[in-house]
Amino acid sequence: MIKGIHSIVSLVRSLIAYISVSLWVLFLGPPGILLAVLFDWPEVLYMLGRGGVRLGMATVGITYRVSGCNHIQKNRAAVYCVNHSSNIEPPILYMVLACLHPKLKILYKDEIHRIPVLSWAFDIAGFVPIDRHSRENSMRAIEKAAEALRDGNSFLIFPEGTRSITGKLQRFKKGGFIMALKGQAAIVPVAIRGTQAAMKKGSPIIRPTTVSVSLGTPIEVEGLALVQRDNLIAKTYMSIQSLLE
């Protein structure tokens, strides 16, 4: 009985959050995009993005705690590699990292790029979509992201490429590591836990919970060549696995 009531409450709060955030994007997104373009002020999009995430998280009752903040690379480019088991993770990690690294960019699935307003904001902010169905397009995106890294920008990536149903760390895709090597940017391993309790794969309901985010020691790539990619992947995998345990 109590469990059923909690589920209904979570459903209602989720609906309110979806509607509220959608309205936030629809009404504040276009003016923000206009300001960003006219005054070359992309920071306004970051501010609006954080505001929308705060609204959604507060509505559904998601909180988070962070350890290892000293590993955030404030003065140089880095690639933040995170495990992935829930759709709730990107906004949480955006809040955790973007507040300390205000121009963090995201390597994200191309499908999201089809959403009006949001995709325009992503383009202006310099986020990079990956087309998983085209190797040629993927390599172009990786080159673009590597160039952004060389210019001092940082990226958030989910190296598994898709959500894990069990929460167990899956095999890593190679693209993000090629990007890091070409951009000569350190990799910061990040583990996020508790998100499956908040939002399971295949379910639109978001339940209140506290999520834990742990940042590990940066893995340096300076001087490494592309042929050392597999070793870098293995080292990052073991580091994230250790943080999860």
Helices and strands as residue ranges (DSSP letters): H 2-38, H 43-60, E 62-67, G 69-71, E 78-82, H 89-98, E 105-109, G 110-114, H 118-125, E 128-130, H 135-150, E 155-157, H 175-183, E 186-193, H 195-198, E 209-215, G 226-228, H 229-244
